[in-house]
């Protein structure tokens, strides 16, 4: 008898002793070491051997090991007017990883119904106090329209100088709404810390049994004045967790400013989108647009060419074949960094 072990990206889920021994790359690229064993006496007595197991091996068993690298990418296609383009095929696109075509395309899908994992990060500093109630109502409407019970999950974090998780991952809309109502205004703003924490301590530690779509909706003016991590570290952690960050600026003035540029940089680097409402009612429209986009995307998995564990940043570019005017958004790249994963990490 031969037992097979299968690990899926976004992130991987394993149980028992195998999960504690599994070595993986970042959430974008992983190295999965597995083994299977057989005995000469009988296939019925075959035993699964963890490739990283310690102790003296059973010399009667033959162990085969393999290393597999895989990149999982989600991207969105719109026309020049911003309308989502659905129904395209694999041959309609060209993918460049580190400026080279992939060694092998493993899968390609047009996704309209993937389960969602959504983090709602709401700036609760004093700078948003005059718009806070409306933003809460818009966020509640988004969750009510987007999160499907027993299918999708979301969590709520309020941030100012400190971070407060008012509701952890759940599919219960009532709990999510209660979490939004629990948000309290405070001083200063730690935008980068909030993004970093949500990706490292929520998404990367959230187990999953199948592919999901991961996104953060960041509602803030983008003016960070108290974070411990930099903007680029927050972006790198988002890429590692395969989280697209959608930003909605709470600065309703016409000037771009540093805060808005920060939000645009985070969204662009992670494959999300930056919204800049000019009036308070447009905040709700931004939430509605994000909801539509999360149901109008493509996913592709591939093996990169000339892959090495060298901790180097590899760029990703998706191009359209034979169709002009299409605009494609995806995360810009990843680092080939090895990372040890324990259970649910």
N, C-alpha and C positions, 0 to 999 in steps of 0.2 A: 504494500500500500504506500503510495506516495502522497504527501501532503504539500499543497501549494500555498504560498503566502503572497498576498498582493497588497501593495501600498499605493494609495492614491495621493496625488498632490493636492494642495489647498486645505489644510496641510495634510500630512499623513496621519493615519490612525492605526495603532497596533495595540494588541492586548497581551497580557502575560509577560514573561521574561523577555520576549523578543523586543518589546517596545523600549525597554531600558537599555538595550544594546544597540539600537538602531542609530546609525550616524547619517545625518542629512546635511545638505547644504542649506542655504537660506530658503525661504518659502518659495522663491522663484525657481531655484535649481536644486536638485537633491542628489545625493549618492545613497543608494539603498543597497545594503549588503545582505544577501540572503543565501540560504543553502538548503539543499535537500539531501537526504541520505537513504541508501538502500543497503540491505544485507544480502549476502550470497545465499543464505539459507532460504529466505522467503520474503517476497515483497510485502506480505501481510505484517511482517515485523519491522517494517521500515520506521525510522524515527526522524522527526524534524530536529535539525541541529541549528542553533543560533550561530550565525557566522562570527559573532563577537564573543561567544561563550568562553568562560574561563574554566580551568581545570584540565585534567588529562583526558585527551580525546579517546574514544573507543576505536581501536585500530581495526576493528572488523567492519567499520563503516567507511564508505567512500563519500567525501564531501566535495561538492562543486560550488564555487562561488562566482558571482558576477557583479559587475558594477554598472549601474544605469544612470544616465543623466537625462533630465527632461526639463523643459521650460514650458510653463503654462501661461498663456497670454490671453487677456480679454481686451477687445477693442471695439470702438464705436465708429460707424460710418454715417456721415450726413452729406447732403448736397450743399451748394453754396448759400442756400437760404436757411440752413440749419435743420432741414427735415431729415428724419432718420431713414436710412436706406436699408431695407431688409431683403432677405431672399438671395443674397449673393453666394457664390460658390467658392471653393478653395482656389480654383484656377483664376479667379478674379483678382487674386492678391499675390504679391511678392513680399516675402519676409526676409529681412537682413538682420542677422545676429552678429555683432562685431564686424559689420560690413560684409558678411559672407552669408550665402544661402544656407539654410539648415541642412544637416546631414540627412535628416529624415523627418517628414511630417507624420506624426503619430495619429492625430485626430483633428477634425475641423467641424465646428457646429455653428449654426445660427441659433442663438439662445434667446428665447422669449419667456421662459418659465423656470429659470434656475432658482433654487431656494436662495433667499437673501440673508446675509448677516450684516446689519447696519448699525453703525455707531453714531449716535446723535451727540455732538459736542457743541454746547451752547455757552457763549461768552456771557458771564454774569457780572462783569465789572461795571462800575458806575457809569462808564461811557455809553452804555446801552440802556440806561434806566428808563428813559422816556419812551423807548420802543419795546421794552421788555415784554409787556403783556401781549402785544400783537404778535411778537415773534413766538411766544409760547403757544398761542392759538394756531399759528401757521404750522408749527412743528407737530402739534397734536393732530391737525387735519392730515398732515402727511402720513403719520404713523397709522391713522385710522384707514387711510386709503391704500397703504402699501403693505403693511405687515399682515400676512395671512396666518391665522391661528393654526398651530401644529405643523407649519411649513416654513415660515420665516422667523427670524429672531432679531431682536434689537436691544440696545442698552442706551442709557442716558447718562451723560456726564456734564456737570456744570463746572466751569473753571473761571477763576479770577486769579488771585495770588495762589490759591490752593485749588486742588482738584477734588470734586465730590461726585462719587458714583451714586446717584439717587435711584437708579434701577439697573441691575445687572442683566445679562442676556436673558431674554424671555420672549415668548410668542404671545403673551397675555397683554392685549391692548390696554386693558384697564390699569394694569400695573405700570405700563409705560406712561400712560397719561398721568397717573399719580406721581411718577418720578419727575415728570416735567413740572408739575405743580409744586413740587418740593424744592425746586431751585431757589436759591437765595442770592441776592446781590451782594457783592463785596468790592474790594479794592484791587487795583493793578490787574495785569493780564498775562497769563502764562500760556500762550497759544501753542508753542512748540512742545512744551512739556505735556500738554493735553493730547496732542497727536501721537507723540512718542509713547506715552503710557497706554493709550487705547490700543495701539498696534502690538506693543510688547506684552502687556499684561492682560489684554482681553482677547484679541484676535488670535495671536500665536498660541495661546493656552486654551482655546476653545476647540474641543474635539469635534470631528465631523465624519460622517460615514459615506459621504458622496460629495461631488463637486458643488460648490456654492459660489455665489457672487458676493464679494466683500466690499463694503463702501463705508466711508465716513462722510457725514454731512457736518461741515464746520461752519457755524454761524458766529461771525466775529468781524471786528473792524481790521484785524490783522496786525494791530500795533502791539507787539510783544515787548514787555518791559520787565519781566521777572522770571523768565525760563532758565532752567539750569542746562538745557541742551540747546544746540544751535538749530537753525532752520534746516540745514543740510542733514544733520543727524536725524531729525524728525522725518525728513523725506526718505532717507535710506531705510529707516525702520518700517515705513509704510510700504516701500518696495519689497522688503524682506517678507512682510506679512501678506503681500499681494492685495493690498487695500488701495482702492482708488479714492482720492479725497476730493469731494465736491465742496467748494467754498461759496458761501453767500455773505457778501459784505454787508455789514450793518452801518457802514458809513455812507449816508445818502447824499453827500455833497458831490459836486461835479469833478473835484480834483482827484487825481489818481492817488498820489501820496505813497509813502513807503509801505503802509499797512496793506493797501490794495495790491501792490506789487508782490508783497510776501504771499498773499493768498493766491495770486495768479501763478507764482512760481511753484507752490506746493501742489496745486491742482494739475498744472501742466506736466510736472515731473512724474506724477503718480497715475496719469491716465484719466484723471477726473476732469472737472470743468469748473471754471470760476464765473460766478454770477455777481453782477454789480447793480442791484436795484437802484433806481433813481427816486422812488417813493415807496413808502412803507407797504402799500398794497402789492407791489411787485415781489415782495419776499415770498408770498404765497404762490405766485406764478413760478418762481425759481424752484420751490419745492415740487410743484407739479411737473416741471420739466425734468427734474432729476428722477422722479418716479417713472416717467415715460422712458428715459434713457436706460434705466436699470433693467427694463424689459425689452430692450432693442439692441442687443449686442451679439458679438461673435466671439467664439473661443477657439483657440488653436493650441495644440501641444506638439512640441517638436524636440528633436535631439540637435543640439548645436554642433557645428563643425569645429574641429580643433579645440575641443573643450579641455581646460586645465583648471585644477584647484590652485589658482595663483593669487586669489584675493584681488583680482583686477576687475575694474568696472567694464562690463560689456554693454554696448549700446544695442537697442532694438529699434528697428524701423519697419513699418508696414506700408507698402505702396500698392496703389490700385492699378490693375492691368486694364488697358483698352477703354477706360471710362474717365472722361475729363470732368473736372469740377468737384470730384469727391474729396471730402475732408475726413481723414482718419485720425482718431485719437487713441493712444495707448500709453502705457508707462514707457519711459525712455530707456530703461536698461536695468541691470542688476549686477550684484557682485558675486563672484564665485567663491564664496566663503563657506567653509565647512562649519557645521554647527551640530552639537550633540543634543539630541532630543530625548527627554524622558517621557513618561506617560502624559498624554494630552498636551504636549508642548510642541 
